[in-house]
Amino acid sequence: MTEAKEQSKLLVKDHDVVVPGEVLAEGMEYLPSQGTYRKDDRIYANQTGLLIVEGKVLKTIPLAGVYLPKRHDVIIGKVIDILMTGWRLDTNSPYSAVLPLKDATFDYIKKGADLTSFFDLDEYVVCKIFQVTSQNLVDVSMKGPGLRKLKGGRILKVNAAKVPRIIGKRGSMVSMIKQATSCQLTVGQNGLVWLNGEPEQELLAVESIRKIEVEAHVPGLTDRMKQWLEKKTGKKIEMKPDEEFPEDRRPRHDGPRGPRRDGPRGPRRDGPRGPRRDGPRGPRRTGPRR
Amino acid sequence: MAYKKRHDGRKPGETRKIIAKAGVIPNADGSGYFKIGDTEAYAAVYGPRELHPRSQQDPKQGKLRCAYNMMPFSGQGDRVRPGPSRRSKEISMVMEKALLPVVDLEAFPNAVVDVFVELPQTDAGSRCAAISAASIALADAGLRMRDVVAAVAVGVVDGMKVVDLDYEEEAWKEGDVADIPLAMVPSTGEISLVQMDGRVKKDEFVQAIEQAKPAFDAIADAQRAAIKQRYADAAAKVE
């Protein structure tokens, strides 16, 4: 065992871009996680991504790839079909979602009512995924804060793997773009972004989102974007979390695990959201879910 | 007269010059370019996306669908008739089988990953170039894969064991030629494609494969470097 420890060595640096089949570490001391695997005494990457070294654990943050529906994600969907009891939405992923009548609105819908008067074909809605099956059948709901039909504005398609960068820590990046451009902005986890504002400002917002997409893997993104936006607009931009993101939606993906360092807290999750994993009802958690 | 020296001065185990790039087709979810000598291939990956017709969907795992196409002007003089041919259908099928062992599509039931490979110019070894390009494109698309697949032809030209035959060697008139396209998973040494045109002795066959091992590693390195280069370029632009 001691011998194995002596021989263990990391062959790449933290925050390197790694590609499938690349040897990341030799020896038994390092552990494979998301986007990496062990074969004999070596750890290989199996996805193009940014390598993150967390102590002895090696994992990657993907840099590309389509969106896969995940429970509790807030996404932007497009109505593609009207069903007997709801709507079918395109989720910008290989799988479409169903919005059932009962989860669509608080209004009373009469039997046989014309469903297009609520959501018509080609309209966009902000909705939340509340169920994903093993075959990736998706159910969404529109009951919740911020979930609504989108009117006006424009829709932007971005690389779904870069969405966490566009949102930033606790929505800081979104908040910066909002301040700089005074646009309304909603980012769906599925890689669709909705923008609404003055035409020139919208263009600036589009440009900044494209810039984030290209530079997402280069360190110092937030500061760079802040400077860039300040230069473009001449406004002083203050860095603050966005009110739509009271806490990081997916804290598991950022920063080291382990005890939180920012002091004592109340109950870990507040409100009626309930525990994240509640037994076998949720999606199967094996496989490369992001 | 036996073939003692390669007509273009290469060593027996030496490939032609390799150029590999990633992200060459902005519209695609992933793309790759692979040039070896005068044979060049562009690959575009779309998906995973919904598979139509639905009757072809597989609820156990996603499907990989390859399409190989030589452009009309890409051959050695004669116009290649556009559209699917027996040859291109066969190559599409063997590409699929060569790439499938490394890609993991379990997370995408009922979906499909489309790989389109176009060859604007060919000088033998086109199926190998196609596989190498497709493999860059798949990795660039962010799919989970164990490793890249490196492909190159080996062969015996009039008694000489060589790697990466060009058209002149493949069509060598003065002696027997065996042309063996191979694809390999470099990290494990598994071979995912073997075809053969011509005849070889068993020991020659084994030696020819053995001789090509460094070439496979070189190709795999070029493929991986191509993807990294794409992100390095973006980073360089920032500074």
Interface residues (C-beta under 8 A of the other chain):
Chain A: V17 V19 P20 G21 E22 V23 G35 Y37 K39 Y44 N46 Q47 T48 G49 P62 L63 A64 G65 V66 L68 P94 Y95 S96 S134 Q135 N136 A161 V214 E215 H217 V218 R224 G287 P288 R289
Chain B: D29 G30 G47 P48 R49 E50 P59 G62 V102 D104 E106 A107 F108 P109 N110 A111 A139 D140 A141 G142 L143 R144 M145 R146 D147 V148 V185 P186 S187 T188 A220 R224 I227 K228 Y231 A232 A234 A235 K237 V238
